[in-house]
Amino acid sequence: MSERMERPWALMRHHAGWADIFHIENETADSITGFYPDRETVGPPVNYSVRAILARYPTLEAARSAREGAVAEWRKHDAAVRDAETRLREAEKAREDAWLKSLREAAEMG
């Protein structure tokens, strides 16, 4: 059995900071087919490119544990991200104010 199939549990990007657990049932060099065990599955198995896999694990428990650890790691950066977003909004406001001021000054001169 290949290393890939010995690790049939994968984490797939869902959105920033969160990954869904995916069970790989079949795979080729280019694609994987399987299902999301934590979702209500209706219809045929899902197909993806192997590039969609963030990481592989040998068991469901290992995938869940890794996902929870990654969420905790993501959360460690929340305050810094909020601070950066605040600074970005302030910089965007300063840029907007400077742009408007420039337009108004040009209108007064000309």
N, CA, C and O atoms as a GROMACS GRO file, in nm:
protein
  440
    1MET      N    1   0.086  -0.119   0.000
    1MET     CA    2   0.000   0.000   0.000
    1MET      C    3   0.090   0.124   0.000
    1MET      O    4   0.190   0.128   0.071
    2SER      N    5   0.054   0.222  -0.078
    2SER     CA    6   0.135   0.343  -0.087
    2SER      C    7   0.122   0.426   0.041
    2SER      O    8   0.027   0.412   0.117
    3GLU      N    9   0.221   0.511   0.061
    3GLU     CA   10   0.219   0.603   0.175
    3GLU      C   11   0.092   0.688   0.171
    3GLU      O   12   0.032   0.718   0.274
    4ARG      N   13   0.052   0.726   0.049
    4ARG     CA   14  -0.068   0.809   0.038
    4ARG      C   15  -0.190   0.738   0.089
    4ARG      O   16  -0.269   0.796   0.164
    5MET      N   17  -0.209   0.612   0.052
    5MET     CA   18  -0.329   0.541   0.097
    5MET      C   19  -0.317   0.494   0.242
    5MET      O   20  -0.418   0.464   0.305
    6GLU      N   21  -0.195   0.487   0.295
    6GLU     CA   22  -0.180   0.457   0.436
    6GLU      C   23  -0.226   0.576   0.521
    6GLU      O   24  -0.248   0.564   0.641
    7ARG      N   25  -0.239   0.689   0.456
    7ARG     CA   26  -0.286   0.811   0.521
    7ARG      C   27  -0.412   0.858   0.448
    7ARG      O   28  -0.408   0.959   0.378
    8PRO      N   29  -0.524   0.786   0.464
    8PRO     CA   30  -0.645   0.816   0.386
    8PRO      C   31  -0.729   0.931   0.441
    8PRO      O   32  -0.829   0.969   0.380
    9TRP      N   33  -0.689   0.987   0.554
    9TRP     CA   34  -0.763   1.100   0.611
    9TRP      C   35  -0.688   1.226   0.577
    9TRP      O   36  -0.568   1.236   0.599
   10ALA      N   37  -0.760   1.322   0.522
   10ALA     CA   38  -0.696   1.446   0.478
   10ALA      C   39  -0.770   1.566   0.535
   10ALA      O   40  -0.888   1.559   0.570
   11LEU      N   41  -0.698   1.675   0.543
   11LEU     CA   42  -0.761   1.804   0.574
   11LEU      C   43  -0.765   1.884   0.445
   11LEU      O   44  -0.665   1.898   0.374
   12MET      N   45  -0.884   1.937   0.417
   12MET     CA   46  -0.907   2.015   0.297
   12MET      C   47  -0.947   2.157   0.339
   12MET      O   48  -1.028   2.175   0.430
   13ARG      N   49  -0.890   2.256   0.273
   13ARG     CA   50  -0.922   2.395   0.309
   13ARG      C   51  -1.071   2.421   0.293
   13ARG      O   52  -1.129   2.393   0.188
   14HIS      N   53  -1.132   2.474   0.398
   14HIS     CA   54  -1.273   2.513   0.392
   14HIS      C   55  -1.281   2.664   0.378
   14HIS      O   56  -1.343   2.715   0.284
   15HIS      N   57  -1.219   2.735   0.469
   15HIS     CA   58  -1.202   2.879   0.461
   15HIS      C   59  -1.081   2.913   0.546
   15HIS      O   60  -1.024   2.825   0.611
   16ALA      N   61  -1.041   3.036   0.546
   16ALA     CA   62  -0.921   3.076   0.619
   16ALA      C   63  -0.931   3.032   0.765
   16ALA      O   64  -1.026   3.066   0.835
   17GLY      N   65  -0.833   2.957   0.809
   17GLY     CA   66  -0.828   2.913   0.947
   17GLY      C   67  -0.907   2.789   0.979
   17GLY      O   68  -0.909   2.746   1.095
   18TRP      N   69  -0.972   2.730   0.880
   18TRP     CA   70  -1.051   2.609   0.909
   18TRP      C   71  -1.036   2.511   0.794
   18TRP      O   72  -1.038   2.548   0.677
   19ALA      N   73  -1.021   2.383   0.831
   19ALA     CA   74  -1.011   2.277   0.732
   19ALA      C   75  -1.114   2.170   0.764
   19ALA      O   76  -1.143   2.143   0.880
   20ASP      N   77  -1.169   2.110   0.660
   20ASP     CA   78  -1.264   2.000   0.676
   20ASP      C   79  -1.192   1.868   0.662
   20ASP      O   80  -1.099   1.853   0.583
   21ILE      N   81  -1.235   1.772   0.741
   21ILE     CA   82  -1.179   1.638   0.733
   21ILE      C   83  -1.243   1.564   0.615
   21ILE      O   84  -1.365   1.568   0.596
   22PHE      N   85  -1.159   1.498   0.537
   22PHE     CA   86  -1.202   1.429   0.416
   22PHE      C   87  -1.144   1.288   0.418
   22PHE      O   88  -1.026   1.270   0.447
   23HIS      N   89  -1.226   1.189   0.388
   23HIS     CA   90  -1.177   1.051   0.379
   23HIS      C   91  -1.156   1.016   0.233
   23HIS      O   92  -1.249   1.021   0.153
   24ILE      N   93  -1.033   0.979   0.200
   24ILE     CA   94  -0.997   0.944   0.063
   24ILE      C   95  -1.030   0.797   0.041
   24ILE      O   96  -0.975   0.710   0.109
   25GLU      N   97  -1.119   0.770  -0.052
   25GLU     CA   98  -1.155   0.631  -0.085
   25GLU      C   99  -1.075   0.578  -0.203
   25GLU      O  100  -1.036   0.461  -0.204
   26ASN      N  101  -1.050   0.663  -0.300
   26ASN     CA  102  -0.972   0.626  -0.419
   26ASN      C  103  -0.886   0.744  -0.458
   26ASN      O  104  -0.921   0.860  -0.435
   27GLU      N  105  -0.770   0.712  -0.519
   27GLU     CA  106  -0.688   0.820  -0.571
   27GLU      C  107  -0.604   0.773  -0.687
   27GLU      O  108  -0.567   0.656  -0.699
   28THR      N  109  -0.574   0.870  -0.772
   28THR     CA  110  -0.481   0.850  -0.882
   28THR      C  111  -0.367   0.947  -0.859
   28THR      O  112  -0.362   1.014  -0.756
   29ALA      N  113  -0.277   0.956  -0.952
   29ALA     CA  114  -0.168   1.052  -0.937
   29ALA      C  115  -0.219   1.196  -0.938
   29ALA      O  116  -0.154   1.285  -0.883
   30ASP      N  117  -0.336   1.218  -0.998
   30ASP     CA  118  -0.388   1.354  -1.013
   30ASP      C  119  -0.511   1.388  -0.930
   30ASP      O  120  -0.536   1.505  -0.902
   31SER      N  121  -0.589   1.286  -0.891
   31SER     CA  122  -0.715   1.318  -0.826
   31SER      C  123  -0.745   1.224  -0.709
   31SER      O  124  -0.689   1.114  -0.698
   32ILE      N  125  -0.834   1.271  -0.624
   32ILE     CA  126  -0.882   1.192  -0.511
   32ILE      C  127  -1.034   1.189  -0.515
   32ILE      O  128  -1.097   1.282  -0.565
   33THR      N  129  -1.090   1.084  -0.464
   33THR     CA  130  -1.235   1.070  -0.453
   33THR      C  131  -1.263   1.024  -0.311
   33THR      O  132  -1.194   0.937  -0.258
   34GLY      N  133  -1.366   1.081  -0.250
   34GLY     CA  134  -1.400   1.041  -0.115
   34GLY      C  135  -1.519   1.118  -0.062
   34GLY      O  136  -1.605   1.163  -0.138
   35PHE      N  137  -1.522   1.132   0.070
   35PHE     CA  138  -1.636   1.197   0.134
   35PHE      C  139  -1.592   1.270   0.260
   35PHE      O  140  -1.484   1.247   0.314
   36TYR      N  141  -1.680   1.360   0.305
   36TYR     CA  142  -1.660   1.434   0.430
   36TYR      C  143  -1.741   1.364   0.538
   36TYR      O  144  -1.864   1.368   0.535
   37PRO      N  145  -1.675   1.300   0.635
   37PRO     CA  146  -1.749   1.222   0.734
   37PRO      C  147  -1.833   1.307   0.830
   37PRO      O  148  -1.929   1.257   0.890
   38ASP      N  149  -1.799   1.434   0.844
   38ASP     CA  150  -1.874   1.520   0.936
   38ASP      C  151  -1.991   1.591   0.870
   38ASP      O  152  -2.060   1.670   0.934
   39ARG      N  153  -2.016   1.563   0.743
   39ARG     CA  154  -2.127   1.625   0.670
   39ARG      C  155  -2.230   1.520   0.634
   39ARG      O  156  -2.199   1.401   0.620
   40GLU      N  157  -2.352   1.566   0.619
   40GLU     CA  158  -2.456   1.478   0.564
   40GLU      C  159  -2.424   1.463   0.416
   40GLU      O  160  -2.428   1.561   0.342
   41THR      N  161  -2.393   1.344   0.372
   41THR     CA  162  -2.355   1.322   0.234
   41THR      C  163  -2.474   1.277   0.153
   41THR      O  164  -2.542   1.180   0.187
   42VAL      N  165  -2.498   1.347   0.045
   42VAL     CA  166  -2.604   1.311  -0.048
   42VAL      C  167  -2.541   1.306  -0.186
   42VAL      O  168  -2.469   1.398  -0.226
   43GLY      N  169  -2.567   1.200  -0.259
   43GLY     CA  170  -2.515   1.190  -0.394
   43GLY      C  171  -2.383   1.116  -0.399
   43GLY      O  172  -2.341   1.052  -0.302
   44PRO      N  173  -2.320   1.124  -0.515
   44PRO     CA  174  -2.197   1.047  -0.538
   44PRO      C  175  -2.079   1.104  -0.458
   44PRO      O  176  -2.086   1.217  -0.409
   45PRO      N  177  -1.972   1.027  -0.444
   45PRO     CA  178  -1.852   1.078  -0.376
   45PRO      C  179  -1.798   1.203  -0.447
   45PRO      O  180  -1.827   1.226  -0.564
   46VAL      N  181  -1.722   1.280  -0.374
   46VAL     CA  182  -1.667   1.406  -0.425
   46VAL      C  183  -1.530   1.380  -0.487
   46VAL      O  184  -1.454   1.296  -0.438
   47ASN      N  185  -1.500   1.451  -0.593
   47ASN     CA  186  -1.373   1.438  -0.664
   47ASN      C  187  -1.294   1.569  -0.656
   47ASN      O  188  -1.352   1.676  -0.676
   48TYR      N  189  -1.165   1.563  -0.626
   48TYR     CA  190  -1.078   1.681  -0.620
   48TYR      C  191  -0.943   1.650  -0.682
   48TYR      O  192  -0.906   1.534  -0.701
   49SER      N  193  -0.871   1.754  -0.712
   49SER     CA  194  -0.730   1.740  -0.748
   49SER      C  195  -0.653   1.707  -0.621
   49SER      O  196  -0.692   1.752  -0.513
   50VAL      N  197  -0.547   1.631  -0.632
   50VAL     CA  198  -0.467   1.601  -0.512
   50VAL      C  199  -0.407   1.728  -0.453
   50VAL      O  200  -0.369   1.729  -0.336
   51ARG      N  201  -0.398   1.835  -0.531
   51ARG     CA  202  -0.345   1.962  -0.480
   51ARG      C  203  -0.436   2.025  -0.375
   51ARG      O  204  -0.393   2.114  -0.302
   52ALA      N  205  -0.560   1.980  -0.366
   52ALA     CA  206  -0.654   2.035  -0.268
   52ALA      C  207  -0.624   1.990  -0.126
   52ALA      O  208  -0.674   2.048  -0.030
   53ILE      N  209  -0.543   1.886  -0.113
   53ILE     CA  210  -0.512   1.833   0.020
   53ILE      C  211  -0.413   1.923   0.092
   53ILE      O  212  -0.306   1.955   0.038
   54LEU      N  213  -0.448   1.963   0.213
   54LEU     CA  214  -0.355   2.040   0.294
   54LEU      C  215  -0.257   1.948   0.366
   54LEU      O  216  -0.138   1.979   0.374
   55ALA      N  217  -0.306   1.836   0.419
   55ALA     CA  218  -0.222   1.741   0.492
   55ALA      C  219  -0.296   1.608   0.501
   55ALA      O  220  -0.419   1.604   0.491
   56ARG      N  221  -0.221   1.499   0.520
   56ARG     CA  222  -0.277   1.365   0.530
   56ARG      C  223  -0.248   1.305   0.667
   56ARG      O  224  -0.148   1.337   0.730
   57TYR      N  225  -0.338   1.217   0.712
   57TYR     CA  226  -0.325   1.153   0.843
   57TYR      C  227  -0.366   1.007   0.833
   57TYR      O  228  -0.447   0.971   0.748
   58PRO      N  229  -0.312   0.923   0.921
   58PRO     CA  230  -0.346   0.780   0.916
   58PRO      C  231  -0.483   0.748   0.973
   58PRO      O  232  -0.542   0.646   0.937
   59THR      N  233  -0.536   0.834   1.063
   59THR     CA  234  -0.664   0.805   1.128
   59THR      C  235  -0.750   0.931   1.135
   59THR      O  236  -0.701   1.043   1.124
   60LEU      N  237  -0.879   0.909   1.153
   60LEU     CA  238  -0.972   1.019   1.172
   60LEU      C  239  -0.934   1.099   1.296
   60LEU      O  240  -0.938   1.222   1.295
   61GLU      N  241  -0.898   1.030   1.402
   61GLU     CA  242  -0.862   1.098   1.527
   61GLU      C  243  -0.740   1.187   1.509
   61GLU      O  244  -0.734   1.298   1.563
   62ALA      N  245  -0.642   1.139   1.433
   62ALA     CA  246  -0.522   1.220   1.408
   62ALA      C  247  -0.557   1.345   1.328
   62ALA      O  248  -0.504   1.453   1.356
   63ALA      N  249  -0.646   1.332   1.230
   63ALA     CA  250  -0.687   1.448   1.151
   63ALA      C  251  -0.762   1.548   1.237
   63ALA      O  252  -0.739   1.668   1.227
   64ARG      N  253  -0.852   1.499   1.322
   64ARG     CA  254  -0.927   1.590   1.410
   64ARG      C  255  -0.834   1.662   1.507
   64ARG      O  256  -0.847   1.782   1.530
   65SER      N  257  -0.740   1.589   1.565
   65SER     CA  258  -0.646   1.648   1.659
   65SER      C  259  -0.560   1.755   1.591
   65SER      O  260  -0.539   1.863   1.646
   66ALA      N  261  -0.512   1.725   1.471
   66ALA     CA  262  -0.430   1.822   1.397
   66ALA      C  263  -0.512   1.946   1.364
   66ALA      O  264  -0.462   2.058   1.374
   67ARG      N  265  -0.637   1.927   1.325
   67ARG     CA  266  -0.722   2.042   1.293
   67ARG      C  267  -0.742   2.130   1.414
   67ARG      O  268  -0.734   2.252   1.404
   68GLU      N  269  -0.770   2.070   1.529
   68GLU     CA  270  -0.790   2.148   1.651
   68GLU      C  271  -0.663   2.222   1.692
   68GLU      O  272  -0.669   2.338   1.734
   69GLY      N  273  -0.549   2.156   1.679
   69GLY     CA  274  -0.422   2.223   1.709
   69GLY      C  275  -0.396   2.340   1.616
   69GLY      O  276  -0.346   2.444   1.658
   70ALA      N  277  -0.431   2.322   1.488
   70ALA     CA  278  -0.411   2.429   1.390
   70ALA      C  279  -0.503   2.548   1.418
   70ALA      O  280  -0.464   2.663   1.400
   71VAL      N  281  -0.626   2.519   1.463
   71VAL     CA  282  -0.718   2.628   1.498
   71VAL      C  283  -0.659   2.708   1.616
   71VAL      O  284  -0.663   2.832   1.615
   72ALA      N  285  -0.606   2.639   1.714
   72ALA     CA  286  -0.545   2.707   1.828
   72ALA      C  287  -0.427   2.793   1.782
   72ALA      O  288  -0.408   2.905   1.829
   73GLU      N  289  -0.348   2.739   1.690
   73GLU     CA  290  -0.234   2.815   1.637
   73GLU      C  291  -0.283   2.938   1.561
   73GLU      O  292  -0.224   3.046   1.574
   74TRP      N  293  -0.389   2.924   1.484
   74TRP     CA  294  -0.447   3.036   1.409
   74TRP      C  295  -0.493   3.145   1.506
   74TRP      O  296  -0.466   3.263   1.485
   75ARG      N  297  -0.560   3.104   1.612
   75ARG     CA  298  -0.616   3.200   1.710
   75ARG      C  299  -0.508   3.280   1.782
   75ARG      O  300  -0.533   3.392   1.826
   76LYS      N  301  -0.387   3.225   1.794
   76LYS     CA  302  -0.277   3.297   1.860
   76LYS      C  303  -0.248   3.429   1.789
   76LYS      O  304  -0.192   3.521   1.848
   77HIS      N  305  -0.285   3.437   1.663
   77HIS     CA  306  -0.253   3.555   1.581
   77HIS      C  307  -0.370   3.651   1.566
   77HIS      O  308  -0.357   3.753   1.498
   78ASP      N  309  -0.483   3.621   1.626
   78ASP     CA  310  -0.603   3.704   1.611
   78ASP      C  311  -0.581   3.849   1.650
   78ASP      O  312  -0.619   3.940   1.577
   79ALA      N  313  -0.520   3.872   1.765
   79ALA     CA  314  -0.501   4.011   1.813
   79ALA      C  315  -0.412   4.090   1.717
   79ALA      O  316  -0.441   4.206   1.687
   80ALA      N  317  -0.305   4.029   1.669
   80ALA     CA  318  -0.215   4.098   1.576
   80ALA      C  319  -0.287   4.129   1.445
   80ALA      O  320  -0.264   4.235   1.386
   81VAL      N  321  -0.372   4.039   1.400
   81VAL     CA  322  -0.448   4.063   1.277
   81VAL      C  323  -0.547   4.177   1.297
   81VAL      O  324  -0.561   4.264   1.212
   82ARG      N  325  -0.616   4.177   1.412
   82ARG     CA  326  -0.710   4.288   1.439
   82ARG      C  327  -0.637   4.422   1.444
   82ARG      O  328  -0.685   4.521   1.391
   83ASP      N  329  -0.520   4.424   1.509
   83ASP     CA  330  -0.441   4.548   1.515
   83ASP      C  331  -0.399   4.593   1.375
   83ASP      O  332  -0.407   4.712   1.343
   84ALA      N  333  -0.355   4.499   1.294
   84ALA     CA  334  -0.315   4.533   1.157
   84ALA      C  335  -0.433   4.584   1.076
   84ALA      O  336  -0.418   4.677   0.997
   85GLU      N  337  -0.550   4.523   1.094
   85GLU     CA  338  -0.670   4.569   1.022
   85GLU      C  339  -0.707   4.710   1.065
   85GLU      O  340  -0.748   4.791   0.981
   86THR      N  341  -0.693   4.741   1.193
   86THR     CA  342  -0.721   4.876   1.242
   86THR      C  343  -0.624   4.976   1.179
   86THR      O  344  -0.665   5.082   1.133
   87ARG      N  345  -0.495   4.941   1.176
   87ARG     CA  346  -0.396   5.030   1.114
   87ARG      C  347  -0.423   5.047   0.965
   87ARG      O  348  -0.405   5.156   0.910
   88LEU      N  349  -0.466   4.940   0.900
   88LEU     CA  350  -0.498   4.949   0.757
   88LEU      C  351  -0.616   5.043   0.734
   88LEU      O  352  -0.610   5.127   0.644
   89ARG      N  353  -0.722   5.030   0.814
   89ARG     CA  354  -0.837   5.121   0.799
   89ARG      C  355  -0.794   5.266   0.822
   89ARG      O  356  -0.840   5.355   0.751
   90GLU      N  357  -0.708   5.289   0.920
   90GLU     CA  358  -0.659   5.426   0.946
   90GLU      C  359  -0.578   5.478   0.827
   90GLU      O  360  -0.593   5.594   0.789
   91ALA      N  361  -0.493   5.394   0.770
   91ALA     CA  362  -0.413   5.434   0.654
   91ALA      C  363  -0.501   5.460   0.533
   91ALA      O  364  -0.477   5.556   0.459
   92GLU      N  365  -0.602   5.378   0.513
   92GLU     CA  366  -0.696   5.400   0.401
   92GLU      C  367  -0.773   5.529   0.419
   92GLU      O  368  -0.798   5.600   0.322
   93LYS      N  369  -0.811   5.559   0.542
   93LYS     CA  370  -0.882   5.685   0.571
   93LYS      C  371  -0.791   5.803   0.543
   93LYS      O  372  -0.834   5.902   0.483
   94ALA      N  373  -0.665   5.795   0.585
   94ALA     CA  374  -0.569   5.903   0.560
   94ALA      C  375  -0.548   5.923   0.410
   94ALA      O  376  -0.539   6.036   0.362
   95ARG      N  377  -0.540   5.812   0.335
   95ARG     CA  378  -0.524   5.821   0.190
   95ARG      C  379  -0.646   5.887   0.127
   95ARG      O  380  -0.632   5.974   0.041
   96GLU      N  381  -0.765   5.847   0.168
   96GLU     CA  382  -0.889   5.905   0.115
   96GLU      C  383  -0.895   6.055   0.145
   96GLU      O  384  -0.929   6.136   0.058
   97ASP      N  385  -0.862   6.091   0.270
   97ASP     CA  386  -0.865   6.233   0.308
   97ASP      C  387  -0.765   6.314   0.226
   97ASP      O  388  -0.797   6.425   0.183
   98ALA      N  389  -0.645   6.260   0.204
   98ALA     CA  390  -0.542   6.331   0.126
   98ALA      C  391  -0.587   6.347  -0.019
   98ALA      O  392  -0.564   6.451  -0.080
   99TRP      N  393  -0.650   6.244  -0.074
   99TRP     CA  394  -0.698   6.249  -0.211
   99TRP      C  395  -0.804   6.358  -0.226
   99TRP      O  396  -0.798   6.439  -0.319
  100LEU      N  397  -0.902   6.359  -0.133
  100LEU     CA  398  -1.007   6.461  -0.138
  100LEU      C  399  -0.950   6.601  -0.121
  100LEU      O  400  -0.991   6.695  -0.190
  101LYS      N  401  -0.857   6.615  -0.029
  101LYS     CA  402  -0.794   6.746  -0.006
  101LYS      C  403  -0.724   6.794  -0.133
  101LYS      O  404  -0.735   6.911  -0.169
  102SER      N  405  -0.653   6.703  -0.200
  102SER     CA  406  -0.583   6.738  -0.323
  102SER      C  407  -0.680   6.783  -0.431
  102SER      O  408  -0.655   6.880  -0.501
  103LEU      N  409  -0.792   6.711  -0.445
  103LEU     CA  410  -0.892   6.750  -0.544
  103LEU      C  411  -0.951   6.886  -0.514
  103LEU      O  412  -0.968   6.969  -0.604
  104ARG      N  413  -0.983   6.908  -0.389
  104ARG     CA  414  -1.043   7.036  -0.350
  104ARG      C  415  -0.946   7.152  -0.366
  104ARG      O  416  -0.986   7.260  -0.409
  105GLU      N  417  -0.820   7.132  -0.332
  105GLU     CA  418  -0.721   7.238  -0.349
  105GLU      C  419  -0.701   7.270  -0.497
  105GLU      O  420  -0.687   7.386  -0.535
  106ALA      N  421  -0.701   7.166  -0.580
  106ALA     CA  422  -0.686   7.189  -0.725
  106ALA      C  423  -0.808   7.266  -0.779
  106ALA      O  424  -0.794   7.349  -0.868
  107ALA      N  425  -0.925   7.239  -0.724
  107ALA     CA  426  -1.046   7.308  -0.768
  107ALA      C  427  -1.039   7.455  -0.729
  107ALA      O  428  -1.083   7.541  -0.806
  108GLU      N  429  -0.986   7.486  -0.612
  108GLU     CA  430  -0.974   7.625  -0.566
  108GLU      C  431  -0.874   7.703  -0.647
  108GLU      O  432  -0.890   7.824  -0.665
  109MET      N  433  -0.770   7.636  -0.698
  109MET     CA  434  -0.665   7.704  -0.775
  109MET      C  435  -0.706   7.725  -0.921
  109MET      O  436  -0.661   7.818  -0.987
  110GLY      N  437  -0.789   7.639  -0.967
  110GLY     CA  438  -0.811   7.645  -1.111
  110GLY      C  439  -0.945   7.678  -1.154
  110GLY      O  440  -0.972   7.684  -1.274
   0.00000   0.00000   0.00000
